[in-house]
Amino acid sequence: MYLTDSFRLKVGLAEMLKGGVIMDVTNAKQAVIAEQAGATSVMALERVPADIRKEGGVARMASITKIREIMEAVSIPVMAKVRIGHFTEARILEALKVDYIDESEVLTPADEAHHVSKRDFKVPFVCGARNLGEALRRIAEGAAMIRTKGEAGSGDVVEAVRHMRTIQRDMNQLTVRAVEELPTAAKELQAPLELVEYVAEKGKLPVPNFSAGGIATPADAALVMQLGAEAAFVGSGIFKSEDPERRARAIVKAVTYFDNPEQLLAASEELGEPMRGLETGKLDETELLQTRGW
Amino acid sequence: MKIGILSLQGDFKAHAWMLRRLGVDPVEVRQAKQLSSVAGLILPGGESTTMLNLIERENLHGPLIEFSTRFPVLGTCAGAILMAVEVRSPAQRSLRLIDMTIERNAYGRQIESSIRRVEPEDNFIQRTVAGPIEAAFIRAPKIRRIGEKVTVLAAYDDAPILVEQGHLMAATFHPELSNEQRIHTLFLNKIQQEP
């Protein structure tokens, strides 16, 4: 599957998004602001995660009118989210020709046991993961891009950091294991042996590895890049801040110059207030979004 | 010999991997001063709006144009868009290096992306090796017009996909994502031929 033209094209678009910022937007006006600030892509949503958290209720795929309005407003790729396991929402978004689908824990799951079988689709999928096993299970299902789950809508980067470090550590550990230990590693990771062998040999995922969930400042974005993320998703962090336009530009700059402190200093100046945020350590277990998906 | 890759955003690592395979040291270029150490420059694939944005904000516009008058430059996909004198759908600014008009996302959205095997023109084969080019078109642009000084090295579906103008080259596809070394080889040859 990994060498077919279809899968290579899906991964190919993810390659084009590397070193960039994918921004959550809820209308055409925000999409244009994001594009002009230098976003590589926008995620079309009904409500940003911080509002989903606050308002509650069932969070579903965004309205088609809204997604279409956003697709018409910008020339960069447009992504949209479906509920975990909701393959019909995914078919609808594919027919709409969105460029990427995020099977996302931010929305209310539609299936408590199964994710979408993503191989059968022509449109590429991105999925969240907290550890290597979860990442490889999603790739086995056909995901062409992995992102850390982090804790969406929190403005607290700690979970994205935890997930990125966990995935990197799990991968590093595989590279030093003996060949005959890999089947056992596959069993422990609950992931296909073929993918475990790939990671053991190369020390990286067979698809791009991005970061999401709680990134709110240029420094947060540069931090996840330093930890090995190849691009960053920023959700509530931009349009829940005081000056979204400036913050969007600053985060774009921070991702490009993530290892250059002078440039990061410049990106961090005169930003206005960030989103207020929630400390994830104080959230109740039932309030966490990252535990959705299996 | 060191070759620069504009590394503001996009698949610059894929180009670096290709250059290393060909025995050349890649240099990631994010600041104008880094251009002084390289003998050629690659403008990679990615999002042209993002790159253009950073080029202008980081004052790279002038230095890049100046570099292109003296050294070879290769652009792929978004890189080709940056090199065109005219960009359509929508119109956007560019570095205006190659006399051509390019239309963004001309094949459609991601679902219309494709990999094609394309027979190159004779003038490409004579300088490299025969055989089809594996062309990965990802939300690719189409070259709609070329000026007199522009030579077509490969075309697909009635539109040029690989062109050159003096020491400048542009591809609307992604050789860096394929097992296709000839385009980078041709580019390296141009660098070696420079006085």
Interface residues (C-beta under 8 A of the other chain):
Chain A: D5 R8 L9 G12 L13 E15 M16 L17 K18 G19 G20 E35 Q36 A37 G38 A39 T40 S41 S75 I76 P77 E94 K97 V98 D99 Y100 K122 V123 P124 R249 V252 K253 V255 T256 Y257 N260
Chain B: S7 L8 Q9 G10 D11 F12 K13 A14 R30 G45 G46 E47 T49 T50 N53 L54 R57 C77 A78 S89 P90 R104 N105 G108 R109 Q110 I111 S113 S114 I115 A136 I138 R139 H174 L177
